Amino acid sequence: MAQAHPKPGLRPFLPADVPVLAAIFAASIAELTGDDYSEAQQEAWMAAAEDEEFGKRLAADLTLIATLEGSPVGFASLRGNDHIHMLYVHPAVAGQGIATMLVDALEKLAGGRGAQSLSVDASDTAQGFFAKRGYTAQQRNSVTINDEWLANTTMKKALGAGQ
Ligand SMILES: CC(C)(COP(=O)(O)OP(=O)(O)OC[C@H]1O[C@@H](n2cnc3c(N)ncnc32)[C@H](O)[C@@H]1OP(=O)(O)O)[C@@H](O)C(=O)NCCC(=O)NCCS
């Protein structure tokens, strides 16, 4: 019988996850970033999942998948030992602590790899989430994705002994 409040799980990325992660990526951008980015910017950003580099990067980075009742609902990736490269949560489960669980795990993994701090180029949508976790803004960036300019903010957090 399905639980009323299924407990989220975490597992490592598998190559077969790429299509479902591409769908989560697109849905998350389409439904969660509209207050911060124009439609043209959202479309250019979403199209990045159609590139074969998308799956290659997930495989090259340390990518974790959050699941609910066994199905992927979000993912996050650690590049090297000290940079969060991706963090996307399906809009149907936004605000339920999925990103918190993913970033908690990446912070522990980064600490375990010897990182003193963790950085992220946070979207304007995710900036509040990271600020709440103690990340501070370092610099504003503009990146081109599929001929559209998108702004983000490099944010950084020191990883304490307790991480
Ligand atoms: C940003 C994102 C990953 C947050 O995922 P989520 O699973 O909804 O986050 P959580 O439920 O773990 O939120 C944890 C806390 O951060 C807060 N928070 C979440 N998104 C926030 C936002 N955009 N602004 C401010 N606070 C936010 C929540 O209110 C919650 O606070 P609480 O603990 O006091 O209730 C999700 O909105 C997303 O996928 N956005 C679109 C893609 C994107 O921009 N990715 C980032 C690329 S760097």
The ligand as an SDF file (V2000), in Angstrom:
LIG
                    3D

 48 50  0  0  0  0  0  0  0  0999 V2000
   15.8880   25.7750   -6.2220 C   0  0  0  0  0  0  0  0  0  0  0  0
   15.2620   24.3820   -6.1280 C   0  0  0  0  0  0  0  0  0  0  0  0
   16.3170   23.3280   -6.4640 C   0  0  0  0  0  0  0  0  0  0  0  0
   14.7360   24.1780   -4.6910 C   0  0  0  0  0  0  0  0  0  0  0  0
   14.2280   22.8570   -4.5730 O   0  0  0  0  0  0  0  0  0  0  0  0
   13.1790   22.3990   -3.4140 P   0  0  0  0  0  0  0  0  0  0  0  0
   13.2260   20.9160   -3.3210 O   0  0  0  0  0  0  0  0  0  0  0  0
   11.8800   23.0490   -3.6640 O   0  0  0  0  0  0  0  0  0  0  0  0
   13.8490   23.0430   -2.1140 O   0  0  0  0  0  0  0  0  0  0  0  0
   13.5470   22.6100   -0.5900 P   0  0  0  0  0  0  0  0  0  0  0  0
   12.1480   22.1450   -0.4720 O   0  0  0  0  0  0  0  0  0  0  0  0
   14.6270   21.6930   -0.1390 O   0  0  0  0  0  0  0  0  0  0  0  0
   13.7000   24.0270    0.1130 O   0  0  0  0  0  0  0  0  0  0  0  0
   14.4270   24.2020    1.2890 C   0  0  0  0  0  0  0  0  0  0  0  0
   14.2110   25.5780    1.8290 C   0  0  0  0  0  0  0  0  0  0  0  0
   14.6350   26.5580    0.8570 O   0  0  0  0  0  0  0  0  0  0  0  0
   13.5460   27.3990    0.5580 C   0  0  0  0  0  0  0  0  0  0  0  0
   13.5480   27.6920   -0.8580 N   0  0  0  0  0  0  0  0  0  0  0  0
   13.3840   26.8030   -1.8670 C   0  0  0  0  0  0  0  0  0  0  0  0
   13.4190   27.4510   -3.0450 N   0  0  0  0  0  0  0  0  0  0  0  0
   13.5990   28.7540   -2.7320 C   0  0  0  0  0  0  0  0  0  0  0  0
   13.6960   29.9270   -3.4970 C   0  0  0  0  0  0  0  0  0  0  0  0
   13.5980   29.9070   -4.8280 N   0  0  0  0  0  0  0  0  0  0  0  0
   13.8680   31.1130   -2.8570 N   0  0  0  0  0  0  0  0  0  0  0  0
   13.9390   31.1530   -1.5040 C   0  0  0  0  0  0  0  0  0  0  0  0
   13.8530   30.0840   -0.7240 N   0  0  0  0  0  0  0  0  0  0  0  0
   13.6860   28.9020   -1.3350 C   0  0  0  0  0  0  0  0  0  0  0  0
   12.3000   26.6500    0.9440 C   0  0  0  0  0  0  0  0  0  0  0  0
   11.2510   27.5390    1.2610 O   0  0  0  0  0  0  0  0  0  0  0  0
   12.7520   25.8570    2.1250 C   0  0  0  0  0  0  0  0  0  0  0  0
   12.7120   26.6520    3.2970 O   0  0  0  0  0  0  0  0  0  0  0  0
   12.1470   26.0110    4.6770 P   0  0  0  0  0  0  0  0  0  0  0  0
   13.1160   24.9150    5.0160 O   0  0  0  0  0  0  0  0  0  0  0  0
   12.1860   27.1650    5.6150 O   0  0  0  0  0  0  0  0  0  0  0  0
   10.7950   25.5060    4.3500 O   0  0  0  0  0  0  0  0  0  0  0  0
   14.0580   24.2380   -7.1070 C   0  0  0  0  0  0  0  0  0  0  0  0
   13.2300   25.3720   -6.9520 O   0  0  0  0  0  0  0  0  0  0  0  0
   14.4450   24.1500   -8.5800 C   0  0  0  0  0  0  0  0  0  0  0  0
   14.6700   23.0690   -9.1060 O   0  0  0  0  0  0  0  0  0  0  0  0
   14.4680   25.3150   -9.2920 N   0  0  0  0  0  0  0  0  0  0  0  0
   14.6170   25.3760  -10.7180 C   0  0  0  0  0  0  0  0  0  0  0  0
   15.9680   24.9550  -11.2380 C   0  0  0  0  0  0  0  0  0  0  0  0
   17.0920   25.7880  -10.7030 C   0  0  0  0  0  0  0  0  0  0  0  0
   17.0650   27.0130  -10.6930 O   0  0  0  0  0  0  0  0  0  0  0  0
   18.1470   25.0760  -10.2840 N   0  0  0  0  0  0  0  0  0  0  0  0
   19.3110   25.6620   -9.7090 C   0  0  0  0  0  0  0  0  0  0  0  0
   20.4460   25.6960  -10.6610 C   0  0  0  0  0  0  0  0  0  0  0  0
   21.8770   26.2980   -9.7580 S   0  0  0  0  0  0  0  0  0  0  0  0
  1  2  1  0
  2  3  1  0
  2  4  1  0
  2 36  1  0
  4  5  1  0
  5  6  1  0
  6  7  2  0
  6  8  1  0
  6  9  1  0
  9 10  1  0
 10 11  2  0
 10 12  1  0
 10 13  1  0
 13 14  1  0
 14 15  1  0
 15 16  1  0
 15 30  1  0
 16 17  1  0
 17 18  1  0
 17 28  1  0
 18 19  1  0
 18 27  1  0
 19 20  2  0
 20 21  1  0
 21 22  1  0
 21 27  2  0
 22 23  1  0
 22 24  2  0
 24 25  1  0
 25 26  2  0
 26 27  1  0
 28 29  1  0
 28 30  1  0
 30 31  1  0
 31 32  1  0
 32 33  2  0
 32 34  1  0
 32 35  1  0
 36 37  1  0
 36 38  1  0
 38 39  2  0
 38 40  1  0
 40 41  1  0
 41 42  1  0
 42 43  1  0
 43 44  2  0
 43 45  1  0
 45 46  1  0
 46 47  1  0
 47 48  1  0
M  END
$$$$
